[in-house]
Amino acid sequence: MAEAYCVKDKMKVEVQNPVKITMKNGKPATQGTCPKCGGKVFRIGG
């Protein structure tokens, strides 16, 4: 699973429901939700 930094919890968390996306500039990224607070988390990179 992917890890990302949650700004609300101020810690790294495992991403729930990770989705691979492509940003406007063409770079890959992963987007999902935080298991603790339910907020969006985002990680740049493949």
C-alpha distance matrix in Angstrom:
0.0 3.8 6.7 10.0 13.5 15.2 18.9 20.3 18.8 19.2 16.1 12.4 10.2 6.7 7.0 8.5 9.6 8.1 11.1 12.0 15.4 18.3 20.2 24.0 24.5 22.5 19.5 15.9 13.6 10.7 12.0 11.2 12.5 12.7 12.7 15.8 18.1 16.9 17.4 15.8 13.4 13.3 12.1 14.5 13.6 12.2
3.8 0.0 3.8 6.7 10.4 12.5 16.0 17.9 16.8 16.7 13.8 10.1 8.5 5.9 5.7 8.6 9.8 7.4 10.0 10.5 13.4 15.9 17.4 21.2 21.5 19.8 16.7 13.3 10.7 7.9 9.5 9.4 11.1 11.3 12.4 15.2 16.9 15.8 15.5 13.5 10.5 10.0 8.5 10.9 10.5 9.9
6.7 3.8 0.0 3.8 7.1 9.5 12.9 14.9 13.5 13.1 10.1 6.4 5.5 4.6 5.7 9.3 11.6 9.6 12.4 13.0 15.2 17.5 18.2 21.9 22.1 21.1 17.7 14.9 11.8 9.3 10.2 9.9 10.7 9.8 11.3 13.2 14.9 14.6 14.0 12.4 9.1 9.1 7.7 10.8 11.3 11.9
10.0 6.7 3.8 0.0 3.8 6.5 9.6 12.0 11.3 10.6 8.5 5.4 5.7 6.5 6.4 10.1 12.3 10.2 12.5 13.1 14.4 16.4 16.3 19.8 20.2 19.8 16.5 14.2 10.7 8.6 8.7 8.9 9.5 8.6 11.2 12.6 13.4 13.1 11.7 9.9 6.2 6.2 5.5 9.0 10.8 12.4
13.5 10.4 7.1 3.8 0.0 3.8 6.2 9.0 8.4 7.0 5.7 4.3 6.2 8.8 9.1 12.4 15.0 13.4 15.5 16.2 17.0 18.7 17.9 21.0 21.5 21.6 18.5 16.7 13.3 11.7 11.1 11.1 10.6 8.9 11.7 12.0 12.2 12.9 11.0 9.9 6.6 7.4 7.6 10.8 13.3 15.5
15.2 12.5 9.5 6.5 3.8 0.0 3.8 5.6 5.5 5.6 5.7 6.1 6.6 9.5 9.4 11.9 14.6 13.8 16.1 17.5 18.1 20.1 19.2 22.1 23.1 23.5 20.7 18.9 15.2 13.2 11.5 10.6 9.0 6.8 9.8 9.3 8.8 9.8 7.8 7.7 5.7 8.2 10.0 13.4 16.2 18.3
18.9 16.0 12.9 9.6 6.2 3.8 0.0 3.8 5.6 4.9 7.2 8.9 10.3 13.3 13.1 15.3 17.8 17.0 18.7 19.9 19.9 21.4 19.9 22.3 23.3 24.3 21.8 20.5 17.0 15.6 13.7 13.3 11.7 9.8 12.9 11.7 10.2 11.6 8.9 9.1 8.0 10.0 11.9 14.7 18.0 20.6
20.3 17.9 14.9 12.0 9.0 5.6 3.8 0.0 3.8 5.6 8.3 10.6 11.1 14.1 14.0 15.5 18.2 18.2 20.2 22.0 22.2 24.0 22.7 25.0 26.4 27.3 25.0 23.5 19.8 17.9 15.5 14.3 11.8 9.4 11.8 9.6 7.6 9.8 7.8 9.6 9.6 12.5 14.9 18.0 21.2 23.5
18.8 16.8 13.5 11.3 8.4 5.5 5.6 3.8 0.0 3.8 5.5 8.3 8.8 12.3 13.1 14.8 18.1 18.2 20.8 22.6 23.4 25.4 24.5 27.2 28.3 28.9 26.2 24.3 20.7 18.5 16.5 14.9 12.2 9.0 10.4 7.9 7.4 10.4 9.5 11.4 10.7 13.6 15.4 18.8 21.5 23.6
19.2 16.7 13.1 10.6 7.0 5.6 4.9 5.6 3.8 0.0 3.8 7.2 9.3 13.1 14.2 16.7 19.8 19.2 21.6 22.8 23.4 25.1 23.8 26.5 27.1 27.9 24.9 23.5 20.0 18.4 17.0 16.1 14.2 11.3 13.2 11.2 11.1 13.5 12.0 12.9 11.3 13.4 14.4 17.4 20.1 22.5
16.1 13.8 10.1 8.5 5.7 5.7 7.2 8.3 5.5 3.8 0.0 3.8 6.4 10.1 12.0 14.8 18.1 17.4 20.1 21.3 22.5 24.3 23.6 26.6 27.0 27.3 24.1 22.3 18.8 16.9 16.1 15.1 13.5 10.4 11.8 10.5 11.5 13.7 12.7 13.3 11.0 12.8 13.2 16.3 18.5 20.5
12.4 10.1 6.4 5.4 4.3 6.1 8.9 10.6 8.3 7.2 3.8 0.0 3.8 7.1 9.2 12.4 15.6 14.5 17.3 18.3 19.8 21.8 21.5 24.8 25.1 25.0 21.6 19.5 16.1 14.0 13.7 13.0 12.0 9.4 10.9 10.9 12.4 13.7 12.9 12.6 9.6 11.0 10.7 13.9 15.6 17.2
10.2 8.5 5.5 5.7 6.2 6.6 10.3 11.1 8.8 9.3 6.4 3.8 0.0 3.8 6.2 9.0 12.4 12.0 15.2 16.9 18.8 21.3 21.5 25.0 25.7 25.2 22.0 19.4 15.9 13.1 12.4 10.7 9.4 6.7 7.5 8.3 10.4 11.2 11.2 11.2 8.7 10.7 11.1 14.7 16.1 17.1
6.7 5.9 4.6 6.5 8.8 9.5 13.3 14.1 12.3 13.1 10.1 7.1 3.8 0.0 3.8 6.4 9.7 9.3 12.8 14.6 17.2 20.0 20.9 24.6 25.4 24.3 21.2 18.1 14.8 11.6 11.2 9.3 8.8 7.2 7.3 9.6 12.0 11.8 12.3 11.8 9.4 11.0 11.1 14.5 15.3 15.5
7.0 5.7 5.7 6.4 9.1 9.4 13.1 14.0 13.1 14.2 12.0 9.2 6.2 3.8 0.0 3.8 6.5 5.8 9.3 11.5 13.9 17.0 18.0 21.6 22.8 21.7 19.0 15.8 12.3 8.8 7.8 5.6 5.8 5.9 7.1 10.2 11.6 10.2 10.4 9.1 7.1 8.6 9.4 12.8 13.9 14.0
8.5 8.6 9.3 10.1 12.4 11.9 15.3 15.5 14.8 16.7 14.8 12.4 9.0 6.4 3.8 0.0 3.8 5.6 9.1 12.3 14.7 18.2 19.5 23.0 24.7 23.4 21.1 17.7 14.5 10.7 9.0 5.7 5.2 6.2 6.2 9.9 11.2 9.1 10.3 9.6 9.1 11.0 12.5 15.8 16.8 16.4
9.6 9.8 11.6 12.3 15.0 14.6 17.8 18.2 18.1 19.8 18.1 15.6 12.4 9.7 6.5 3.8 0.0 3.8 6.4 10.0 12.5 16.2 18.0 21.4 23.3 21.7 19.9 16.4 13.5 9.9 8.2 5.4 6.6 9.2 9.6 13.3 14.0 11.1 12.0 10.5 10.5 11.6 13.1 15.8 16.6 15.6
8.1 7.4 9.6 10.2 13.4 13.8 17.0 18.2 18.2 19.2 17.4 14.5 12.0 9.3 5.8 5.6 3.8 0.0 3.8 6.7 9.5 13.1 15.0 18.6 20.1 18.4 16.3 12.7 9.9 6.2 5.6 4.6 7.5 10.1 11.5 14.9 15.6 13.0 12.8 10.4 9.3 9.2 10.0 12.4 12.8 11.8
11.1 10.0 12.4 12.5 15.5 16.1 18.7 20.2 20.8 21.6 20.1 17.3 15.2 12.8 9.3 9.1 6.4 3.8 0.0 3.8 6.2 10.0 12.3 15.7 17.5 15.5 14.0 10.6 8.4 5.6 5.3 6.2 9.8 12.9 14.8 18.1 18.2 15.2 14.5 11.5 10.8 9.7 10.5 11.9 12.2 11.0
12.0 10.5 13.0 13.1 16.2 17.5 19.9 22.0 22.6 22.8 21.3 18.3 16.9 14.6 11.5 12.3 10.0 6.7 3.8 0.0 3.8 7.1 9.9 13.4 14.7 12.3 10.7 7.1 5.9 4.7 6.6 9.0 12.8 15.6 17.8 20.9 21.0 18.4 17.2 13.8 12.4 10.2 9.8 10.0 9.5 7.9
15.4 13.4 15.2 14.4 17.0 18.1 19.9 22.2 23.4 23.4 22.5 19.8 18.8 17.2 13.9 14.7 12.5 9.5 6.2 3.8 0.0 3.8 6.5 9.8 11.5 9.5 8.6 6.0 5.3 5.9 7.1 10.3 14.0 17.0 19.7 22.5 22.0 19.2 17.4 13.8 12.8 10.1 10.1 9.5 9.8 9.2
18.3 15.9 17.5 16.4 18.7 20.1 21.4 24.0 25.4 25.1 24.3 21.8 21.3 20.0 17.0 18.2 16.2 13.1 10.0 7.1 3.8 0.0 3.8 6.7 7.9 5.7 5.7 4.6 5.9 8.4 10.0 13.5 17.1 19.9 22.9 25.5 24.8 22.2 20.0 16.2 15.0 11.8 11.3 9.4 9.5 9.5
20.2 17.4 18.2 16.3 17.9 19.2 19.9 22.7 24.5 23.8 23.6 21.5 21.5 20.9 18.0 19.5 18.0 15.0 12.3 9.9 6.5 3.8 0.0 3.8 5.4 5.3 5.5 6.2 6.8 9.7 10.7 14.3 17.5 20.1 23.4 25.5 24.4 22.2 19.4 15.7 14.5 11.2 11.0 8.8 10.1 11.3
24.0 21.2 21.9 19.8 21.0 22.1 22.3 25.0 27.2 26.5 26.6 24.8 25.0 24.6 21.6 23.0 21.4 18.6 15.7 13.4 9.8 6.7 3.8 0.0 3.8 5.4 7.5 9.5 10.6 13.5 14.1 17.6 20.6 23.3 26.7 28.7 27.2 24.9 22.0 18.3 17.6 14.4 14.5 12.1 13.4 14.7
24.5 21.5 22.1 20.2 21.5 23.1 23.3 26.4 28.3 27.1 27.0 25.1 25.7 25.4 22.8 24.7 23.3 20.1 17.5 14.7 11.5 7.9 5.4 3.8 0.0 3.8 5.8 9.0 10.9 14.4 15.8 19.6 22.6 24.9 28.4 30.3 29.1 27.1 24.1 20.5 19.1 15.6 14.7 11.6 12.3 13.9
22.5 19.8 21.1 19.8 21.6 23.5 24.3 27.3 28.9 27.9 27.3 25.0 25.2 24.3 21.7 23.4 21.7 18.4 15.5 12.3 9.5 5.7 5.3 5.4 3.8 0.0 3.8 6.6 9.5 13.0 15.0 18.7 22.1 24.6 27.7 30.1 29.3 27.1 24.5 20.7 19.1 15.5 14.3 11.2 10.8 11.5
19.5 16.7 17.7 16.5 18.5 20.7 21.8 25.0 26.2 24.9 24.1 21.6 22.0 21.2 19.0 21.1 19.9 16.3 14.0 10.7 8.6 5.7 5.5 7.5 5.8 3.8 0.0 3.8 6.7 10.4 13.0 16.7 20.1 22.2 25.3 27.5 27.1 25.2 22.6 18.9 16.8 13.0 11.1 7.8 7.1 8.2
15.9 13.3 14.9 14.2 16.7 18.9 20.5 23.5 24.3 23.5 22.3 19.5 19.4 18.1 15.8 17.7 16.4 12.7 10.6 7.1 6.0 4.6 6.2 9.5 9.0 6.6 3.8 0.0 3.8 7.2 10.2 13.8 17.3 19.5 22.3 24.9 24.7 22.6 20.5 16.8 14.6 11.1 9.1 6.5 5.3 5.3
13.6 10.7 11.8 10.7 13.3 15.2 17.0 19.8 20.7 20.0 18.8 16.1 15.9 14.8 12.3 14.5 13.5 9.9 8.4 5.9 5.3 5.9 6.8 10.6 10.9 9.5 6.7 3.8 0.0 3.8 6.7 10.3 13.7 15.7 18.7 21.1 20.9 19.0 16.8 13.2 10.8 7.3 5.7 4.3 4.9 5.8
10.7 7.9 9.3 8.6 11.7 13.2 15.6 17.9 18.5 18.4 16.9 14.0 13.1 11.6 8.8 10.7 9.9 6.2 5.6 4.7 5.9 8.4 9.7 13.5 14.4 13.0 10.4 7.2 3.8 0.0 3.8 6.9 10.3 12.5 15.2 17.9 18.0 15.8 14.2 10.7 8.5 5.8 5.2 6.4 7.2 7.3
12.0 9.5 10.2 8.7 11.1 11.5 13.7 15.5 16.5 17.0 16.1 13.7 12.4 11.2 7.8 9.0 8.2 5.6 5.3 6.6 7.1 10.0 10.7 14.1 15.8 15.0 13.0 10.2 6.7 3.8 0.0 3.8 7.2 10.0 12.9 15.5 15.0 12.6 10.8 7.3 5.9 4.6 6.5 8.7 10.5 11.1
11.2 9.4 9.9 8.9 11.1 10.6 13.3 14.3 14.9 16.1 15.1 13.0 10.7 9.3 5.6 5.7 5.4 4.6 6.2 9.0 10.3 13.5 14.3 17.6 19.6 18.7 16.7 13.8 10.3 6.9 3.8 0.0 3.8 7.0 9.5 12.4 12.1 9.4 8.5 5.8 5.5 6.6 8.9 11.9 13.7 13.9
12.5 11.1 10.7 9.5 10.6 9.0 11.7 11.8 12.2 14.2 13.5 12.0 9.4 8.8 5.8 5.2 6.6 7.5 9.8 12.8 14.0 17.1 17.5 20.6 22.6 22.1 20.1 17.3 13.7 10.3 7.2 3.8 0.0 3.8 6.4 8.9 8.4 5.6 5.5 4.6 5.4 8.3 11.2 14.6 16.7 17.2
12.7 11.3 9.8 8.6 8.9 6.8 9.8 9.4 9.0 11.3 10.4 9.4 6.7 7.2 5.9 6.2 9.2 10.1 12.9 15.6 17.0 19.9 20.1 23.3 24.9 24.6 22.2 19.5 15.7 12.5 10.0 7.0 3.8 0.0 3.8 5.5 5.8 4.8 5.4 6.2 6.1 9.6 12.0 15.7 17.9 18.7
12.7 12.4 11.3 11.2 11.7 9.8 12.9 11.8 10.4 13.2 11.8 10.9 7.5 7.3 7.1 6.2 9.6 11.5 14.8 17.8 19.7 22.9 23.4 26.7 28.4 27.7 25.3 22.3 18.7 15.2 12.9 9.5 6.4 3.8 0.0 3.8 6.1 5.7 8.2 9.7 9.9 13.2 15.2 18.9 20.6 21.0
15.8 15.2 13.2 12.6 12.0 9.3 11.7 9.6 7.9 11.2 10.5 10.9 8.3 9.6 10.2 9.9 13.3 14.9 18.1 20.9 22.5 25.5 25.5 28.7 30.3 30.1 27.5 24.9 21.1 17.9 15.5 12.4 8.9 5.5 3.8 0.0 3.8 6.0 8.3 10.8 11.2 14.8 16.9 20.7 22.8 23.7
18.1 16.9 14.9 13.4 12.2 8.8 10.2 7.6 7.4 11.1 11.5 12.4 10.4 12.0 11.6 11.2 14.0 15.6 18.2 21.0 22.0 24.8 24.4 27.2 29.1 29.3 27.1 24.7 20.9 18.0 15.0 12.1 8.4 5.8 6.1 3.8 0.0 3.8 5.5 8.9 10.3 14.1 16.9 20.5 23.1 24.3
16.9 15.8 14.6 13.1 12.9 9.8 11.6 9.8 10.4 13.5 13.7 13.7 11.2 11.8 10.2 9.1 11.1 13.0 15.2 18.4 19.2 22.2 22.2 24.9 27.1 27.1 25.2 22.6 19.0 15.8 12.6 9.4 5.6 4.8 5.7 6.0 3.8 0.0 3.8 6.8 9.0 12.7 15.8 19.3 21.8 22.7
17.4 15.5 14.0 11.7 11.0 7.8 8.9 7.8 9.5 12.0 12.7 12.9 11.2 12.3 10.4 10.3 12.0 12.8 14.5 17.2 17.4 20.0 19.4 22.0 24.1 24.5 22.6 20.5 16.8 14.2 10.8 8.5 5.5 5.4 8.2 8.3 5.5 3.8 0.0 3.8 6.5 10.1 13.5 16.8 19.7 21.1
15.8 13.5 12.4 9.9 9.9 7.7 9.1 9.6 11.4 12.9 13.3 12.6 11.2 11.8 9.1 9.6 10.5 10.4 11.5 13.8 13.8 16.2 15.7 18.3 20.5 20.7 18.9 16.8 13.2 10.7 7.3 5.8 4.6 6.2 9.7 10.8 8.9 6.8 3.8 0.0 3.8 6.7 10.4 13.4 16.4 17.8
13.4 10.5 9.1 6.2 6.6 5.7 8.0 9.6 10.7 11.3 11.0 9.6 8.7 9.4 7.1 9.1 10.5 9.3 10.8 12.4 12.8 15.0 14.5 17.6 19.1 19.1 16.8 14.6 10.8 8.5 5.9 5.5 5.4 6.1 9.9 11.2 10.3 9.0 6.5 3.8 0.0 3.8 7.0 10.4 13.2 14.9
13.3 10.0 9.1 6.2 7.4 8.2 10.0 12.5 13.6 13.4 12.8 11.0 10.7 11.0 8.6 11.0 11.6 9.2 9.7 10.2 10.1 11.8 11.2 14.4 15.6 15.5 13.0 11.1 7.3 5.8 4.6 6.6 8.3 9.6 13.2 14.8 14.1 12.7 10.1 6.7 3.8 0.0 3.8 6.7 9.8 11.7
12.1 8.5 7.7 5.5 7.6 10.0 11.9 14.9 15.4 14.4 13.2 10.7 11.1 11.1 9.4 12.5 13.1 10.0 10.5 9.8 10.1 11.3 11.0 14.5 14.7 14.3 11.1 9.1 5.7 5.2 6.5 8.9 11.2 12.0 15.2 16.9 16.9 15.8 13.5 10.4 7.0 3.8 0.0 3.8 6.4 8.8
14.5 10.9 10.8 9.0 10.8 13.4 14.7 18.0 18.8 17.4 16.3 13.9 14.7 14.5 12.8 15.8 15.8 12.4 11.9 10.0 9.5 9.4 8.8 12.1 11.6 11.2 7.8 6.5 4.3 6.4 8.7 11.9 14.6 15.7 18.9 20.7 20.5 19.3 16.8 13.4 10.4 6.7 3.8 0.0 3.8 7.1
13.6 10.5 11.3 10.8 13.3 16.2 18.0 21.2 21.5 20.1 18.5 15.6 16.1 15.3 13.9 16.8 16.6 12.8 12.2 9.5 9.8 9.5 10.1 13.4 12.3 10.8 7.1 5.3 4.9 7.2 10.5 13.7 16.7 17.9 20.6 22.8 23.1 21.8 19.7 16.4 13.2 9.8 6.4 3.8 0.0 3.8
12.2 9.9 11.9 12.4 15.5 18.3 20.6 23.5 23.6 22.5 20.5 17.2 17.1 15.5 14.0 16.4 15.6 11.8 11.0 7.9 9.2 9.5 11.3 14.7 13.9 11.5 8.2 5.3 5.8 7.3 11.1 13.9 17.2 18.7 21.0 23.7 24.3 22.7 21.1 17.8 14.9 11.7 8.8 7.1 3.8 0.0
